[in-house]
Amino acid sequence: MPLAKPEPQDEKSFHSEVVKLAKRNGWHSYHVFDSRKSAAGWPDLVLVRERVIFAELKTDDGQLTADQLNWRDWLLAAKQEWHLWRPSMWAEIERILR
């Protein structure tokens, strides 16, 4: 049974909803709790099940930083699965995390 589309406007609430969905679907998640001690631009979530997903979470109008773009490019060049997810993409996020 799909979760209802979340209505959060801020990235922190959206992050929480994505983690709940991932856990419900059997994904293990890792995210940094204090980005000040992490590499600049590192993706918000790393999800592991039968594959590894790197996900950057943004509000619907949030923009990627130069460092986030670099990590995206490096991960994609290494043939890793990287996604930019926004609240308006909830149906797609549900599909990917099934």
Buried (B, 14 or more C-beta within 10 A) or exposed (E): EEEEEBEBEEBEBBBEBBBEBBEEBEBEBEBBEEEEEEEEBBBBBBBEEEEBBBBBBBBEEBEBEEEBEBBBEEBEEEEBEBBBBBBEBBEEBBEBBE
